[in-house]
Amino acid sequence: MITEKPATPTPGAKKLILLVDDHPIFRYGLEALLKKHQPELVCVHADTPQAALESIQDSPPAIAIVDVSLAGANGIELVTRIRAEQHLLSVIVLSMHDEPPYVLGAFKAGAQAYVIKTDPPRELLDAINSVVSGKIFLSVRLRQNPIFKLLSGGESMMGQLTDREAEVLLMMGRGQSTAAIAQELGLSVKTVETHQSHIKDKLALASGREMVQFAVNLVTYREM
């Protein structure tokens, strides 16, 4: 278990950043990248959740950059524990995983940013600037995917729907077919299809498939 103490900050140092990843070469490469662009940063390293939590208790950082996979441990669970102990600490998840369960789970746990490891370095620097400003940040690859719209405005988007449309959308997200929704709600299949068409238009979703994926992610995010 590695918990590396930060070097003594210089008078101009402004931010302590905790790097949580189980690959030492990656951590040191990440530190070099960050300090090249923001020399005032002071980095401390941890390779396990326990080391990370001990480091936070000893020297609370301004930002924690956390990997999802930590030698068998769950980085998303670590995010939950970090936020429980230090609710003002900003957390950036830096991961190879771009699948919805990981992304949605990270934000549900309290992360403020999610960056993919294969993205350009500028993405991580932008993520740091965003979380320092209190903003949510999504990797460019994720921003291009409409199914993640709910992270930046899911509830306000839902506010555009009628109660019946919202009900239909949530039922779709739980895997119910159009026919099953119609039967349960006592509506005709055509009426349900009309509701679905309105949902797609109001949420600016490009296709029925995109609408279903949005619905599934919405339900997943709410029930996590």
ZIWO-V653690 format. One record per helix or strand. SS is the DSSP state (H for helix, E for strand). FROM is the first residue (numbers start at 1). LEN is the number of residues. If there is no record, write none. Layout:
# ZIWO-V653690
ss from len
SS FROM LEN
SS FROM LEN
This chain:
# ZIWO-V653690
ss from len
E 3 2
E 15 6
H 24 14
E 41 6
H 49 10
E 63 4
E 69 2
E 73 2
H 75 11
E 90 6
H 100 10
E 113 4
H 121 12
E 137 2
H 140 4
H 146 13
H 163 11
H 178 8
H 189 14
H 208 16
